[in-house]
Amino acid sequence: MNDIQNRPPLPDRLSVDPRSPYYSAAIFEHDVGIKLNDKERFEVEEYCISEGWIKIPAGKALDRKGNPLMTKVKGMVEPFYR
């Protein structure tokens, strides 16, 4: 029960990429889930609540640096701790 009280609040925008300015290591110490339009998504790389989008990998395509290409999907975004 103490673990729930010690969790940091989820930000408006969050990324799993450590190079991103929206990355937060303290949040990823806990298991974070994302719902888009009331359906849980498991492949989310970045989200923004206020703008209403998530970024997910676009298949197996890679950019020239070897990172997956991202697709932006719009809808109602709800992050939560599992």
N, C-alpha and C positions, 0 to 999 in steps of 0.2 A: 504494500500500500504506500510506503514512503517513496517508491520509485515514481509513482504517478505525480506526486507533488514536486519532485525534483526535475521534472522534464521542462526544458525551455519552451516558450511559446513558439508555434510554427509561424514563420515569416510569410509575407505576402508573395515573395518569390524565392525559390530554392532550386539549386542545381546539384547534381551528384558529381559533377566534374570539379576536381580540386583546383583547377586553373581558373575557374569562373569566380567573379567577384560575389556571386550569390551562393557560394558554397559555405556551409557551416558544419564543422566537424562535431560540435557539441550536439547538434540535432541528430546526426547519423550514429551516435552512440546508442540510440533507441530505434526501434523498428517503426518506420514511417510508411503509411499507406496513402494512396491517392484514389479518389473517386471522381470520375468524369461523367456527368449526367446520371448520377446514382448507380454507376457500374464501376466496380473496382478494376483498376488498371495496374499491371505489374511491370510494364516495360518503360515507365516514365523516366526520362532523363532530367527534365526541368519542368517547373510549373510556375504560373503566375495567376493568383486568385483574382486580383482587381481587373486584369485584362481578359481573363477567362480562357486560358489556353494551357496546353501541355505540349511538350516535345517528346516524340518517340522515334526510335530508329526506323529508317525507311528501308526495310528489308535487309539484304546483305551488302548494299552499296556502301562504299567507303570513299572518303575524300582523299586528296593527294597526300595527306599526312597520316593516313591509316585510321582515322576516326570515322565512326559511322555517320552517314548523312541523316539529318533529322527532319522530321515532318511535324508541322504544327497542327494540332487538332483543337478546335474551339468548342467550348461548352461551359457548363457550370462545374468549377473545380472545388473539391472538398478534401483537403489533406487531414490526416488523423494519425494518431499513434495507435499501433496494434497492441 
